[in-house]
């Protein structure tokens, strides 16, 4: 047998073990880690991985039993060890059919006399045992079907609960996302408003500086104009004074030329 064939045989044996394990759990009405997750014992690793992935993505806090079931059944090697150990525990319990056979065994069979009587008793006992075994088999099959129905119902309930938790978590995540988007929008609006206020302030400051510069330029112009007017007035006064002195000097010379020294002296002493 090739290594691939050996691997397939191991997988086949493991699947047979899990099918038998599911039947034993149903017959003995025993709960297990599979019951905690709401999954049958013969479910595939992929189905378990999908369920466990949904539980982990939901973000819902898990109780200790569920966490242990997830850690044990979510690991292939740990799951195989758990399945084999659980099957050994279930097989170690007394079988129902053996107890029923012991109950139907007659206490006086060893004391019966005569070959025919023994044969008749044996035939009767075999018939009764066959009927009893058939009854037990039918009963076991009915119990197995009922238990499987209960397991399926529990599985559906657990999956519904998980689905509800996933939906609730998605709703919470959606609400948180919407709230984050609203906060981001408010932040953007506030930043835009602050930017507009800064722009408005900058424009006002620029307009104020321009007005100040214009006022200073106008003031400087007025000062320059006033200085020019003062300079013009001084120049005109100086020209008038010069012209007056020239006229007085000419009048003095004319007085001297005429021999009128008193008039010349008077003109020299005259104040302007």
Secondary structure, 3 states (H helix, E strand, C coil): CCHHHHHHHHHHHHHHHHHHHHHHHHHCCCCCHHHHHCCCCCCCHHHHHHHHHHHHHHCCCCCHHHHHHHHHHCCHHHHHHHHHHHHHHHHCCCCHHHHHHHHHCCCCHHHCCCHHHHHHHHHHHHHHHHHHHHHHHHHHHHHHHHHHHHHHHHHHHHHHHHHHHHHHHHHHHHHHHHHHHHHHHHHHHHHHHHHHHHHHHHHHHHHHHHHHHHHHHHHHHHHHHHHHHHHHHHHHHHHHHHHHHHHHHHHHHHHHHHCCHHHHHHHHHCCC
